[in-house]
Amino acid sequence: MNTFLNYLVVASLFALVAAPAVVGLARERRIDRELREAERMARTAGPPETEGAAQPVTAARRPYLRSWARI
């Protein structure tokens, strides 16, 4: 019985350590799938009309602030 419990403890600790990696991998695959779908939809949609097309948003860049670690 002790051997079974030892194996069970080791397997549960491995699952506890590996769970964040598996969740992250699943999330990355979902994001990749969404990006591929968006790219495919953008290619099939064709170029937008110039009158009704949205203008790209340009944001002002913030000045680079040095980190305390790089002083």
C-alpha positions in Angstrom: 0.0 0.0 0.0 2.9 2.4 0.7 4.3 1.9 -2.7 1.0 2.8 -4.3 0.7 5.9 -2.1 4.3 6.9 -3.0 3.5 6.6 -6.7 0.3 8.5 -6.2 2.1 11.4 -4.4 4.8 11.5 -7.2 2.1 11.5 -9.9 0.1 14.3 -8.2 3.2 16.5 -7.7 4.1 16.0 -11.3 0.6 17.0 -12.4 0.7 20.0 -10.1 4.0 21.2 -11.6 3.0 20.4 -15.2 -0.5 21.9 -15.1 0.5 25.5 -15.7 2.6 24.5 -18.7 -0.3 22.5 -20.2 -2.7 25.4 -19.6 -0.3 27.8 -21.2 0.2 25.5 -24.2 -3.6 25.3 -24.7 -3.9 29.1 -24.5 -1.2 29.6 -27.0 -2.8 27.2 -29.4 -6.1 29.0 -29.1 -4.5 32.4 -29.7 -2.7 31.0 -32.8 -5.9 29.5 -34.1 -7.7 32.9 -33.7 -4.8 34.7 -35.4 -4.9 32.3 -38.4 -8.6 32.7 -38.7 -8.4 36.5 -38.6 -5.6 36.5 -41.2 -7.7 34.2 -43.4 -10.7 36.4 -43.1 -8.7 39.5 -43.9 -7.3 37.9 -47.0 -10.7 36.8 -48.3 -12.4 40.1 -47.5 -10.2 42.1 -49.9 -9.2 45.7 -49.7 -11.6 48.1 -47.9 -13.3 50.9 -49.7 -11.5 54.2 -49.3 -14.6 56.3 -48.2 -15.9 54.0 -45.5 -12.6 52.6 -44.4 -11.4 53.2 -40.9 -8.3 55.2 -40.5 -5.4 53.5 -38.6 -5.0 54.6 -35.0 -1.5 56.0 -34.3 -0.5 56.5 -30.7 2.2 58.8 -29.4 5.2 56.9 -28.1 6.2 57.4 -24.5 9.7 58.6 -23.8 12.0 55.8 -22.6 12.4 56.0 -18.9 15.5 54.3 -17.5 14.9 51.5 -15.1 16.4 51.7 -11.6 18.4 48.5 -12.5 20.2 50.3 -15.4 21.4 53.4 -13.6 
